[in-house]
Amino acid sequence: MKRVYFLLACSTLGIGVYGQKNVDQKVAELLSKMTLEEKVGQMVQYSGFEYATGPQNSNSATVLEEIKKGNVGSMLNVAGSQETKSFQKLAMQSRLKIPLLFGQDVIHGYRTTFPVNLGQAASWDLGMIERSERIAATEASAYGIHWTFAPMVDIARDPRWGRVMEGSGEDTYLGTQIGLARIKGFQGKGLGSLDAVMACAKHFAAYGAAVGGRDYNSVDMSLRQLNETYLPPFKAAAEAGVATFMNSFNDINGIPATANQYIQRNLLKGKWNYKGFVVSDWGSIGEMIPHGYAKDAGEAADRAIHGGSDMDMESRVYMAELPKLVKEGKVDIKWVDDAAGRILTKKFEMGLFDDPYRFSNEKRQKEQTDNLENRKFGREFGSKSIVLLKNKGNILPLSKNVKTVALIGPFGKETTANHGFWSVAFKDDNQRIISQFDGIKNQLDKNSTLLYAKGCNVDDQDKTLFAEAVETAKKADVVIMTLGEGHAMSGEAKSRSNIGFSGVQEDLLKEIVKTGKPVVLMINAGRPLIFNWAADNIPAIMYTWWLGTEAGNSIADVLFGTVNPGGKLPMSFPRTEGQIPIYYNHYNTGRPAKNNTDRNYVSAYIDLDNDPKFPFGYGLSYTDFKYSDMVLSSVNLTGNQTLNINVTVSNTGKYDGEEVVQLYIRDLFGKVVRPVKELKGFQKIFIKKGESKKVDFKLTPEDLKFFDDELNFDWEGGEFDIMIGTNSQNVQMKRINWAK
């Protein structure tokens, strides 16, 4: 549907402090003065020396000398006003004094961290997501950073893949809207603003479909599936003026993305007319050799530049090989000019030629080091990202006057772990990050008692702490269990074949349940986990992800009802690894399973239900919402008419609350099979108890378009089911006929 989360016009986001024509002239003039080596140097990126986010190949002394010679275009993992200024001064010793770009993985916050990205997606709150990136950009730019390697807009349907924590889940529509919100937040009023950073749409493309959920693995799919499911968030990002793209480690149907002309030359820079630049992922140009796609570094450089990769991140291939390839006539200089020109354009747009040190300002850095307003927002965002999965008997919210509470589990007193994976570490993290224990203690009545027992470690078989935990539970009126996966068990290179509770955590949970005390379970994770025993036996379950700097306060706000949870799952939660990949918008079959009991000669498992444990879009509230009076403007439409849809949502419970109203469609018959459901819109609304609101949606033929087997993008007339509900399974439905 047409409820796209629009950004500012590309001209506003892209041209910075110059007009575009002026920038183009300046780039052309500069290129005319540059040697071949200096041009290739702009296409080179190295990591700083304090820490790395990949396998490091660079010698520090060599890198510093290359910067002085003008043979480095960008550095990553260099942050801080003094550090960036120091490196920039080296670049100013080069012949043409071309400034460096400083990049950093600012993934879910910088100094103030927010929930891991999949947790943010669970908020379904585009405004808050945008604001979180606005804050991240303001803080990061104050530390001298120009460029973030975010957002990750990969669609991911396999929770075994560790990087699901960095994205927005399984749905193309939701993922696209969230990606656009992130870009707008990062780039703000436009490149060149001191509180804006260049965003980077990654990983181009289809990285989230790696075979077996194993990081860096191959992707094998039809071009129709690629274009319909995995490319739309990238196309939208390009149209929205995202400054850069990053390609992916995987091959796509046998061609590494790093050298894939179809996605980078034909689509991105051709059909989509993208004017930004493409950076490789860490070392991926050189990694085409073990891929078996390039026999040596020279061939890797040749294939990468022809494939559309503009900047070489940390593989040392371009500087070593490209000048020679150009001189030998194997690479046309036009490709080098194009790549270097794209990079220089961004440096002009950022205003770095006017003042190379304009982002390296110690006063701004100090102002953003501990911004209380940012922390306040982080606390609110964390609470809105929590998903209430179960609340049998309305055990939640807890009273702040409960006499004795026991917090049990390996995450109760964690601090830095609350950052989650892909966060920037600071020396004072232990002091400034709010633990779950402290968050809960701060909200309990002064006459109440909070007990704590670790119970077990995250990932070993040691049960020696069980006895203490059981005795602690026996003393309490209510037990809060905090289990899950360690913060570094999801993220890059963190694929897992078993996504249940690690170690002996489930055994600990069973022992605590035996005490007969009421139990509330909090699950800390960066991905969907499998926890069937807990789901069936624990009365109250909150999925708390990893929530960032204010995690403990965010959790306590929901536990005690200061905030009514309204999060919804952005991924389906499987019953077992054998169901993976599992996603709501699958195709039907010629023998669909009609129910979970008749499994004879239908597309079903003989030993397991087909549906997930918790479906996409699912999430409970402390109140109750009732859907009624779904009304369509017509059930027979023709051509370019607009279908108006509205539904009444009533809060029939005891608390004010937020609900995410979800709109799905199904195209019943087509020249290619269509999904059983497709999300086409959502609205997050606040309703006071006892009140009702009418929610309106619109659909046009544009929302009905799909790719056919020849990659034509169009719609067909016919029958459509229109569905509105509280999650992908619980919907009201009406059928229409839309003639073309």
C-alpha positions in Angstrom: 0.0 0.0 0.0 1.0 3.6 -0.4 1.8 4.3 3.3 5.5 4.5 2.5 7.7 6.2 5.1 8.8 9.1 2.9 12.1 10.8 3.3 13.2 14.3 2.3 13.9 14.6 -1.4 17.2 13.2 -2.5 18.4 16.6 -3.3 18.1 17.6 0.3 19.8 14.4 1.6 22.6 14.3 -0.9 24.1 17.6 -2.0 25.3 19.0 1.3 26.9 22.4 1.4 27.3 22.7 -2.4 24.9 22.6 -5.3 25.2 19.3 -7.2 26.4 21.0 -10.4 29.1 22.7 -8.4 30.2 19.5 -6.7 30.4 17.7 -10.1 32.6 20.5 -11.4 34.9 20.4 -8.4 35.2 16.6 -8.6 36.1 16.8 -12.3 38.7 19.5 -11.7 40.3 17.4 -8.9 40.3 14.2 -10.9 42.2 16.0 -13.7 45.0 16.8 -11.2 45.3 13.3 -9.7 47.7 10.6 -10.6 46.5 7.1 -11.2 47.8 6.0 -7.8 46.1 8.9 -6.1 42.8 8.0 -7.7 43.1 4.4 -6.6 44.1 5.6 -3.2 40.7 7.1 -2.8 39.3 3.6 -3.3 41.3 2.2 -0.3 40.0 1.8 3.2 42.0 0.6 6.2 41.1 -0.1 9.8 42.5 1.8 12.8 44.9 0.0 15.1 43.2 -0.2 18.5 40.5 -2.7 17.5 39.2 -4.4 14.4 35.9 -5.7 13.2 37.3 -8.3 10.9 40.6 -10.2 10.1 43.2 -7.4 9.9 45.9 -7.4 7.2 47.3 -3.9 7.6 50.7 -2.9 9.0 50.2 0.3 11.0 53.4 2.0 9.9 52.7 1.2 6.3 49.2 2.6 6.6 50.4 5.9 8.1 52.9 6.3 5.3 50.2 5.6 2.7 48.0 8.2 4.2 50.7 10.8 3.9 51.2 9.9 0.2 47.5 10.3 -0.5 47.0 6.6 -1.1 44.2 6.1 1.4 40.6 7.4 1.0 39.0 6.2 4.2 39.7 4.8 7.7 37.3 2.8 9.8 37.5 2.1 13.6 39.1 5.5 14.2 37.0 7.5 16.6 37.3 10.5 18.9 37.9 14.1 18.1 41.6 13.9 18.9 42.1 10.6 17.1 40.3 11.6 13.9 42.1 15.0 13.8 45.5 13.2 14.2 44.8 11.0 11.2 43.4 13.8 9.2 46.6 15.8 9.7 48.5 13.0 8.1 46.2 13.2 5.0 46.8 17.0 4.9 50.5 16.2 4.3 49.6 14.6 1.0 50.2 16.4 -2.4 46.6 17.3 -3.0 45.5 17.4 0.6 42.4 15.2 0.1 40.7 14.6 3.4 39.9 11.1 4.8 36.5 9.7 5.5 36.1 8.1 8.9 33.7 5.2 9.1 32.4 3.2 12.1 29.8 0.5 12.8 27.2 2.6 14.5 24.6 -0.1 14.5 22.1 0.5 17.3 23.5 3.6 19.0 26.9 5.1 19.8 27.6 6.5 23.2 23.9 5.8 24.1 23.0 2.3 22.9 19.5 1.3 22.1 17.9 -2.1 21.7 19.5 -4.4 19.2 18.0 -3.7 15.7 15.7 -6.7 15.7 14.4 -5.6 19.1 13.8 -2.1 17.7 11.9 -3.6 14.8 9.6 -5.2 17.4 8.5 -1.7 18.4 7.0 -1.2 14.9 7.5 2.5 15.7 9.1 4.2 12.7 9.2 7.6 14.5 11.2 6.2 17.4 13.5 4.2 15.1 14.3 7.4 13.2 14.9 9.3 16.3 17.3 6.7 17.7 19.4 7.0 14.5 19.2 10.8 14.8 20.7 10.5 18.3 23.2 8.0 17.1 24.3 10.3 14.3 24.5 13.3 16.6 26.7 11.4 19.1 28.9 9.7 16.5 29.5 12.8 14.5 30.5 14.6 17.7 33.3 11.9 18.0 34.6 12.7 14.5 32.8 10.0 12.6 31.5 10.8 9.1 30.0 7.5 8.0 28.1 4.6 9.6 27.9 1.1 8.1 24.2 0.9 8.7 21.4 0.2 8.2 21.4 -3.5 7.5 18.3 -4.0 5.4 18.8 -7.7 4.7 15.6 -9.7 4.8 16.2 -12.8 7.0 14.0 -15.8 7.4 16.5 -18.1 9.2 17.1 -17.3 12.9 20.2 -19.6 12.9 21.9 -16.7 11.1 23.5 -14.6 13.8 23.1 -11.3 11.9 19.3 -11.4 12.2 19.9 -9.2 15.3 21.2 -6.4 13.0 18.2 -6.3 10.7 14.4 -5.9 10.8 13.3 -9.5 10.4 11.5 -11.5 7.7 9.2 -9.1 6.0 10.1 -7.0 2.9 7.5 -4.3 3.6 8.3 -3.8 7.2 12.0 -4.0 6.6 11.8 -1.4 3.9 9.9 1.1 6.0 12.4 0.6 8.9 15.4 0.9 6.6 14.0 4.3 5.3 13.4 5.5 8.8 17.0 4.7 9.7 18.4 6.5 6.7 16.5 9.6 7.5 17.7 9.5 11.1 21.3 9.1 10.1 21.4 11.7 7.3 19.1 14.2 9.0 18.8 17.5 7.2 21.4 16.5 4.7 25.0 15.5 4.3 27.2 18.4 5.4 25.2 19.0 8.6 27.5 18.6 11.6 25.0 16.2 13.2 24.6 14.0 10.1 26.5 10.9 9.1 26.6 9.1 5.8 24.3 6.0 5.9 25.2 2.7 4.2 22.6 0.2 3.0 24.0 -3.3 3.4 24.6 -6.1 2.6 24.0 -5.9 -1.1 22.5 -8.4 -1.7 20.5 -11.4 -0.3 23.0 -12.0 2.6 20.1 -12.9 4.8 19.3 -16.0 2.7 22.7 -17.7 3.2 22.3 -21.5 2.9 21.8 -23.2 6.3 21.8 -19.8 8.1 25.6 -20.0 8.1 27.4 -16.7 7.9 29.3 -15.9 4.7 27.7 -18.8 3.0 26.3 -19.1 -0.6 22.9 -17.9 -1.7 21.0 -19.8 -4.4 17.7 -18.5 -5.6 15.7 -17.4 -8.6 16.0 -13.9 -9.9 12.3 -13.4 -9.3 12.7 -14.2 -5.6 15.7 -12.0 -5.4 13.9 -9.0 -7.0 10.6 -9.5 -5.1 11.8 -10.3 -1.6 15.4 -9.2 -1.1 16.0 -6.2 -3.3 13.1 -3.9 -2.5 14.6 -2.4 0.7 17.8 -1.6 -1.3 15.9 0.0 -4.2 14.0 2.1 -1.7 17.2 3.1 0.0 18.8 4.2 -3.3 15.7 6.2 -4.2 15.8 7.9 -0.7 19.4 9.1 -1.3 21.3 6.8 1.0 25.0 7.9 0.7 26.6 4.5 0.2 26.0 0.8 -0.3 28.0 -2.1 1.1 28.1 -5.4 -0.8 27.9 -8.8 0.8 30.2 -11.7 1.5 28.0 -14.3 -0.2 27.9 -15.4 -3.8 24.5 -15.1 -5.6 23.9 -18.0 -7.9 27.6 -18.5 -8.2 28.8 -14.9 -8.6 30.2 -13.2 -5.5 28.3 -10.1 -4.7 31.6 -8.2 -4.6 31.9 -8.7 -8.4 28.3 -9.2 -9.3 27.6 -7.0 -12.3 23.9 -7.8 -12.3 23.2 -6.3 -8.9 25.8 -3.5 -8.9 26.2 -2.4 -12.5 22.9 -3.4 -14.2 20.5 -2.7 -11.3 22.1 -0.3 -8.8 24.1 2.0 -11.0 22.2 1.3 -14.1 18.4 0.9 -13.8 18.2 2.5 -10.4 20.6 5.3 -11.4 22.4 5.3 -8.0 25.0 8.1 -7.6 26.6 7.1 -4.3 29.4 4.7 -4.0 29.8 1.0 -3.1 32.2 -0.2 -0.4 33.2 -3.9 -0.2 32.6 -5.7 3.1 35.8 -6.4 5.1 38.3 -8.2 2.9 35.6 -9.5 0.5 37.5 -8.5 -2.7 40.5 -10.6 -1.7 38.1 -13.4 -0.5 37.0 -14.0 -4.0 40.2 -16.1 -4.3 39.1 -18.8 -1.8 35.6 -18.4 -3.3 37.1 -19.9 -6.4 36.1 -16.9 -8.5 39.5 -15.3 -8.9 42.8 -17.1 -9.2 44.9 -14.3 -7.7 44.8 -10.7 -6.3 45.1 -9.2 -9.8 42.1 -11.1 -11.1 40.1 -10.3 -7.9 40.8 -6.5 -8.4 39.8 -6.8 -12.1 36.5 -8.5 -11.4 35.6 -6.3 -8.4 36.1 -3.0 -10.3 34.2 -4.3 -13.3 31.6 -5.6 -11.0 31.0 -2.2 -9.5 32.9 -2.2 -6.2 34.2 1.3 -5.6 36.1 1.0 -2.3 38.2 -1.8 -1.0 37.7 -2.3 2.7 40.8 -3.9 4.3 41.9 -6.4 1.6 44.8 -4.3 0.1 43.9 -5.6 -3.4 43.1 -2.3 -5.2 46.2 -0.4 -4.3 48.4 -3.3 -5.1 46.8 -4.3 -8.4 44.6 -1.7 -10.0 47.3 0.7 -11.2 49.1 -2.2 -12.9 45.8 -3.4 -14.5 45.1 0.0 -15.9 48.6 0.4 -17.3 48.3 -3.0 -18.9 45.0 -2.0 -20.6 43.0 -4.7 -18.7 41.0 -2.1 -16.8 39.7 1.1 -18.5 40.6 4.2 -16.5 37.0 5.3 -16.8 36.1 2.7 -14.1 38.7 4.1 -11.7 37.6 7.7 -12.5 34.0 6.7 -11.8 34.7 5.1 -8.5 37.1 7.8 -7.2 34.7 10.5 -8.4 31.8 8.9 -6.5 33.9 8.9 -3.3 35.2 12.4 -3.8 31.7 13.6 -4.3 30.7 12.5 -0.8 33.7 14.2 0.7 32.7 17.5 -1.0 29.1 17.0 0.2 30.3 16.4 3.7 32.1 19.8 3.6 35.5 18.1 4.3 37.3 20.1 1.6 36.3 23.3 3.3 37.4 22.1 6.7 38.8 18.6 7.1 38.5 18.9 10.9 35.0 20.2 11.1 33.7 17.0 12.7 36.7 16.7 15.1 35.5 19.0 17.8 36.3 18.3 21.5 33.5 20.6 22.8 30.8 18.8 20.8 32.3 15.4 21.9 32.1 16.4 25.5 28.5 17.6 25.1 27.4 14.2 23.7 29.4 12.0 26.1 26.6 11.7 28.6 23.5 13.3 27.2 20.7 12.7 29.7 18.0 13.4 27.2 19.4 10.7 25.0 19.4 8.2 27.9 15.8 9.2 28.7 14.8 8.4 25.1 16.8 5.1 25.3 14.8 4.0 28.3 11.5 4.7 26.6 12.6 3.0 23.4 13.7 -0.1 25.3 10.4 -0.5 27.0 8.5 -0.2 23.7 10.7 -2.9 22.1 9.8 -5.5 24.6 7.3 -8.2 23.4 4.9 -9.8 25.9 4.5 -13.4 24.7 2.4 -14.8 27.6 0.5 -13.5 30.6 -1.6 -16.3 31.9 -3.7 -15.3 34.9 -2.6 -11.7 34.4 0.5 -12.2 36.6 1.9 -9.1 35.1 2.2 -6.2 35.8 3.8 -6.9 39.2 2.9 -4.7 42.1 5.8 -2.5 43.3 4.7 -3.4 46.8 5.3 -7.2 46.5 7.1 -8.1 49.7 10.0 -10.2 48.3 11.2 -10.6 44.7 13.9 -13.0 43.6 15.8 -12.2 40.4 17.5 -15.4 39.2 19.6 -16.1 36.1 23.0 -15.3 34.5 21.9 -11.9 33.2 20.5 -10.3 36.3 23.6 -8.2 37.2 25.1 -7.9 33.7 26.0 -4.4 32.6 28.0 -4.3 29.4 26.1 -7.3 28.0 23.1 -5.1 27.8 24.7 -3.3 24.9 24.1 -6.3 22.8 26.4 -7.3 19.9 27.7 -4.6 17.4 28.0 -1.9 20.0 30.8 0.5 20.7 32.7 -0.1 23.9 33.7 2.6 26.3 35.9 2.3 29.4 33.1 3.4 31.8 30.4 1.0 30.5 30.3 -1.0 33.8 29.4 2.2 35.7 26.9 3.8 33.3 24.8 0.8 32.0 21.8 -0.1 34.1 21.6 -3.7 35.1 18.3 -5.5 35.4 18.9 -5.9 39.2 19.3 -2.1 39.6 16.4 -1.3 37.4 14.1 -3.5 39.4 15.4 -2.4 42.7 15.0 1.2 41.9 11.2 0.7 41.3 10.4 -1.7 44.1 8.8 -0.2 47.2 11.3 0.8 49.9 9.8 -1.9 52.2 10.2 -4.6 49.6 13.2 -6.9 49.3 15.0 -7.9 46.1 17.0 -11.1 46.2 19.4 -12.3 43.6 21.1 -15.6 42.6 23.0 -16.2 39.4 21.9 -19.8 39.2 24.2 -20.9 36.4 26.5 -19.6 33.7 25.4 -18.8 30.2 27.0 -21.6 28.3 28.4 -24.5 30.3 27.1 -27.6 32.2 27.9 -26.4 35.7 25.0 -26.9 38.1 26.7 -26.1 41.3 24.8 -22.8 41.7 21.4 -24.4 41.4 21.0 -25.1 45.1 21.5 -21.4 46.0 19.1 -20.3 43.3 16.4 -22.7 44.6 16.8 -21.6 48.2 16.5 -18.0 47.0 13.4 -18.7 45.1 11.8 -20.3 48.1 12.1 -17.1 50.1 10.3 -15.0 47.4 6.7 -14.2 46.7 7.5 -14.0 43.0 10.5 -15.1 40.9 11.8 -13.3 37.9 14.0 -15.5 35.8 16.4 -13.9 33.3 17.6 -16.4 30.7 18.5 -16.5 27.0 21.7 -16.2 25.0 24.8 -14.2 25.8 25.1 -10.9 24.1 28.0 -12.1 21.9 26.1 -15.3 20.8 24.2 -13.4 18.1 25.7 -11.1 15.5 28.3 -11.5 12.8 30.0 -14.9 12.7 27.6 -16.1 15.4 25.5 -18.6 13.5 24.0 -21.4 15.7 22.7 -24.8 14.8 20.8 -25.0 18.1 18.9 -21.9 19.0 17.5 -23.1 22.3 18.7 -21.9 25.8 22.4 -22.5 26.0 24.1 -24.5 28.7 21.9 -25.6 31.7 19.5 -22.6 31.8 16.4 -24.7 31.0 17.4 -27.2 33.7 17.6 -24.3 36.1 14.2 -23.0 35.1 12.6 -26.4 35.7 14.1 -26.6 39.2 12.8 -23.1 40.1 9.3 -24.0 38.8 9.3 -27.0 41.2 9.3 -24.6 44.1 5.7 -23.7 43.2 6.5 -20.0 43.2 4.9 -17.8 40.5 7.5 -17.3 37.8 8.0 -14.5 35.3 10.5 -15.3 32.5 12.5 -12.6 30.7 14.4 -13.8 27.6 17.5 -11.9 26.6 18.5 -12.5 23.0 19.4 -11.0 19.6 17.4 -13.6 17.6 14.3 -15.8 17.9 15.0 -18.6 20.3 13.3 -22.0 20.7 11.9 -22.5 24.3 8.9 -24.8 24.0 9.0 -26.1 27.5 9.1 -22.6 28.9 6.4 -21.4 26.5 4.1 -24.2 27.7 4.8 -24.1 31.4 5.7 -20.6 32.4 2.7 -18.3 33.0 4.4 -15.0 32.0 7.0 -14.5 29.4 8.6 -11.2 28.2 11.0 -11.1 25.2 13.5 -8.4 26.2 16.2 -8.8 23.5 19.2 -6.7 24.5 18.0 -3.2 25.3 21.1 -1.0 25.6 22.3 1.5 28.1 19.0 1.9 29.9 18.1 -1.8 29.8 17.4 -2.3 33.5 15.1 0.7 33.7 13.2 -0.2 30.5 12.6 -3.7 31.8 11.4 -2.5 35.2 9.0 0.0 33.6 7.3 -2.9 31.8 7.4 -5.4 34.7 5.7 -3.0 37.1 3.3 -1.5 34.5 4.6 2.0 34.2 4.7 1.1 30.5 2.1 -1.2 28.9 4.0 -3.4 26.4 3.0 -3.1 22.8 5.8 -4.8 20.9 5.1 -7.2 18.1 7.4 -9.9 16.7 9.2 -9.0 13.4 10.1 -12.7 12.8 8.2 -15.9 13.2 9.5 -18.0 16.2 9.9 -21.7 15.2 9.0 -24.7 17.3 12.2 -26.5 16.3 15.2 -26.0 14.0 13.6 -28.5 11.7 11.0 -25.9 10.6 13.6 -23.4 9.5 13.3 -21.4 7.3 9.9 -20.4 8.6 8.0 -17.2 7.6 4.4 -16.1 7.4 4.3 -15.1 3.7 5.1 -18.5 2.2 3.6 -19.9 -1.0 0.8 -22.4 -0.8 1.2 -25.8 -2.4 -1.0 -28.2 -4.4 -1.5 -30.2 -1.2 -1.8 -27.6 1.6 -2.2 -28.9 5.1 -5.7 -28.1 6.2 -5.1 -28.4 9.9 -2.6 -29.9 12.4 -4.3 -33.3 12.7 -4.7 -34.5 9.1 -1.2 -34.9 7.9 -1.7 -37.6 5.3 -0.4 -36.8 1.8 -0.3 -33.0 2.4 2.6 -30.6 2.8 3.2 -31.2 6.5 5.5 -32.9 9.0 4.3 -36.1 10.5 5.7 -35.2 13.9 5.2 -31.4 14.1 2.7 -28.7 13.4 3.4 -26.5 10.5 2.7 -23.2 12.2 5.3 -21.3 14.3 5.3 -21.3 18.1 4.7 -17.5 17.9 3.7 -15.9 14.6 5.0 -12.8 12.8 3.3 -9.7 14.2 2.4 -11.4 17.5 2.6 -9.6 20.8 0.3 -9.2 23.9 -0.7 -6.2 26.0 -1.8 -5.8 29.6 -5.1 -4.7 28.2 -7.4 -6.3 25.6 -8.2 -5.0 22.1 -11.2 -6.0 20.1 -11.5 -5.6 16.3 -14.9 -5.0 14.8 -16.8 -3.4 11.9 -14.3 -4.0 9.1 -15.6 -1.9 6.2 -14.5 -1.8 2.5 -15.3 1.1 0.2 -16.2 -1.5 -2.5 -15.9 -5.2 -3.1 -15.8 -4.6 -6.9 -13.1 -2.3 -8.2 -11.7 -1.5 -11.7 -8.4 -0.1 -12.9 -6.7 2.6 -10.9 -9.4 3.0 -8.2 -8.4 3.2 -4.6 -9.7 0.8 -2.0 -10.5 2.4 1.3 -10.5 0.1 4.3 -11.3 0.9 7.9 -11.7 -1.1 11.1 -12.8 -0.2 14.6 -10.4 -1.1 17.4 -11.7 -1.0 21.0 -9.7 -1.2 24.2 -11.9 -3.4 26.3 -9.3 -4.0 29.1 -8.2 -2.2 32.2 -5.1 -0.3 30.9 -4.4 2.3 28.3 -2.3 0.8 25.6 -0.8 0.7 22.1 -1.8 -1.7 19.4 -0.2 -2.3 16.0 -3.0 -2.8 13.5 -1.8 -4.8 10.6 -3.1 -5.0 7.0 -2.5 -8.1 4.8 -3.6 -9.1 1.4 -3.7 -12.3 -0.6 -3.7 -12.4 -4.4 -5.6 -15.6 -4.9 -4.7 -16.5 -8.5 -1.8 -15.3 -10.7 0.6 -16.1 -13.5 3.0 -17.1 -10.7 2.0 -18.3 -7.3 1.5 -15.6 -4.7 2.1 -15.7 -0.9 -0.7 -16.8 1.4 -0.4 -13.3 3.0 1.5 -10.1 2.4 1.9 -7.2 4.8 0.8 -4.0 3.0 0.4 -1.6 5.9 0.4 -1.1 9.6 -0.5 1.6 12.1 0.6 1.9 15.7 -2.2 3.5 17.7 -2.7 4.5 21.3 -6.2 3.8 22.8 -7.3 4.6 26.3 -9.2 2.0 28.2 -12.9 1.9 27.4 -12.4 3.9 24.1 -12.4 2.9 20.4 -10.6 4.2 17.4 -11.4 3.8 13.7 -8.2 2.9 11.7 -8.1 3.7 7.9 -6.0 2.2 5.2 -5.8 2.7 1.4 -4.8 0.2 -1.3 -4.1 1.0 -4.9 -3.0 -1.2 -7.9 0.6 -0.2 -7.1 0.3 -2.3 -3.9 -0.8 -5.3 -5.9 2.3 -5.5 -8.2 4.6 -8.4 -8.3 7.4 -9.8 -10.4 6.4 -12.6 -12.9 8.7 -15.3 -14.2 10.2 -12.9 -16.8 10.8 -10.1 -14.2 8.0 -7.9 -15.4 6.7 -5.9 -12.4 2.9 -5.4 -12.7 -0.4 -6.5 -11.3 -3.2 -8.7 -12.5 -6.9 -8.3 -12.0 -8.8 -10.9 -10.1 -9.8 -11.9 -6.5 -8.0 -10.7 -3.5 -8.5 -11.3 0.2 -8.2 -8.2 2.5 -7.2 -9.0 6.0 -6.8 -6.8 9.1 -5.7 -8.1 12.5 -3.5 -8.0 15.6 -0.9 -10.4 14.1 -0.4 -12.4 10.9 -2.6 -15.3 12.1 -5.4 -13.5 13.9 -7.2 -11.5 11.2 -10.6 -10.5 9.9 -11.0 -11.1 6.2 -13.1 -9.9 3.3 -12.8 -10.8 -0.4 -12.9 -8.4 -3.3 -12.7 -8.5 -7.1 -10.4 -6.0 -8.7 -10.6 -5.9 -12.5 -7.7 -4.5 -14.5 
